[in-house]
Amino acid sequence: MQIWVDADACPNVIKEVLFRAAERTEVMVTLVANQIIRTPPSRFLRTLRVEAGFDVADNEIVKRVETGDLVITADIPLAAEVIEKGGVALNPRGERYTTDTIRERLNMRDFMDTMRASGVQTGGPPALNQRDRQQFANELDKWLVQAKKS
């Protein structure tokens, strides 16, 4: 079991939580991005740099993820593909996507895309706050405990 991170858009505070968790639990964390990502020295952290382009990092994660792996992403289509492959998807705000919730999230994403395409200003998500970081850490810990039992 390992953790894959859609690192281009992952907030630094979430990466720091992941770095500490990797050391504490000795679980491999791989950050996938189309740019250089700096990590502290650790045998449990690695980076995978991919070419720039639409969904290149996402496609690489989907190609490599295995059943039970955890993927950190806010990208709803990527989360759907991860779940389809038997992985677990968690967003940086601590929302764990499931087979029950991912369809609803995909529909909402498509609806918002349609709204933006028609000229409606929808704005982005609010800034990550302390509650979000705590929720993420809690969900990460749940996955780590479950992964150690497997």
N, C-alpha and C positions, 0 to 999 in steps of 0.2 A: 504494500500500500504506500502510495506517495501522494504528494500535493503538487498540483500544477497551477501556475498563476498566470492569468492573462495580464501580463505585467505592464503593458503600455498605458493602461488606464487605471491601474490599481493605485489607490492613494498610498503615499509613503508611510503614513501611520499604520496602515494595515500590513504593509510589507514588514515593518518593524515587529509587529505582533507575530507574524509568521516566522521571522528570523529567530525570535526568542523561543517560540514553540519548537522549531526544528532542533535547536540545541538541547532544549529540555527533554524532548521525547525521542530524539535521534531518528526522526522521520525525514526523509529526503523531500526537499522543496525545490522545484524547478521553476524559474521565472522565464517565461517565453515572451520575447518582445522583438520589435524590429529596430531597436536602438540599444545602445550599451546601458546595462543596468548594473549599478554598483551594489555589491553585497559585502557584508563583513566576512572575514575569512572563516570558513567553516567547511567541514567535510560533509555537512548535510544540506548545503546550499549550492545550487548551480544555476547558471544562466544558459539559455539557448537563444541565440540571436538568429532571427529569420529575416528574409528579404522584406523590404517595405512593399506594401500592396494590400489591397482589400481582402480581409479575412485570412491573410497568410498565417498569422500567429494562431488564429482560431483553428484553421485546418490542421496545423501541426499538432496542436493539443488534442484534437479529436483523433488524429492518426495514432497518437502515442498513449492516450488514456486507456486504462484497463479497468475491469470491473472492480468496484470498491474504492478506486482512487477518488480523491477530492480535487475539484477544480474551483478556483476562486475567480469569479467573473461577474461583471454586471451586464454582460452581453446575453440577452435572452435567447437568441437562436443558438449560440454556443452552448448555453446551459441545456437547452432541449436536446441537442445532439449528445452531450455528455450523459444525460439521463438515459437516452435511448441505448447507449453503449454499456449501461450498467454502472456508470460513475455517479458521484454525488456532486451537486453544484451548489455553491454558496456565494452570495454576493457580498461585497465589502460592507454592506450595512447589516449583515448578519441574517439575511433572509435565506433560508434553505429551500431551494426549489425542489418540488416533488413532481411525480407524474400527475398528481391531482391539480397542482397549481400552475404548472408550466404552460398548459394550453391557454388558461385565462391570461397569463402574462404575455404570451405571444399575441393573443387577440388584442389586448390593450396596446401593445407596442405597434401593431399594424394600424390600429385606429388612430394613434397619435401621429404616425407617419403620414397617414392620409390627411389629417388636420393640418400638419405643417406644410404638406404639398399644396394644399388649397389656400395657403397664406395666413393661417391662424398662428399667432405667436403663442407657443405653449410653454416656453421657458424650460429651464433644465431642472434637475433635482436640487433640493436644498443642500447646503454644505453638510459634510459629514460632521456629526456632533459626538459628544462623549457617550451618549446613550447608544448610538450606532456602533461605536467602537467596542463598547462593552457587550452588546448583543453579538457582534462578530466573534469576539473572544470566547464567549459562552458557547456558541454553536461550533466553533473550531474545537474547543475542549471536548464537547460531546462526541464529535467525529473521532478525535484522537483516542478517547477512551474506548469507543466502539472498535476502532481499527486495531488497537492493542489486544482486544479480546479475540479477534478473528484469527 
